[in-house]
Amino acid sequence: MAGPVAVGGINQTAKRFGFGSKEVVAYISACKRGIAPKPANEAQQKIWDKVQKEKNEALKEPTSPIKIKYNPKKGR
């Protein structure tokens, strides 16, 4: 059994050689993080389309930007 110091070194060396850990996440979470594989069925396709639509909406320019009026009394 390796101690905490040795385990840290082992993990760093393993990462350098391409070893890592697996992480199981829901498909929707994977889509939001950008690590999901292409959809394999209809349910995944619906999730994929929903997340892509949300991402596209978030990247749009605002239709009515905030307009701030200058207040000479406050100086801003």
LINMO-V390075 format. One record per run of one state. SS is the DSSP state (H for helix, E for strand, L for the rest). FROM is the first residue (numbers start at 0). LEN is the number of residues. If there is no record, write none. Layout:
ss=<SS	SS>
from=<FROM	FROM>
len=<LEN	LEN>
This chain:
ss=<L	H	L	H	L	H	L>
from=<0	3	16	26	33	41	59>
len=<3	13	10	7	8	18	17>
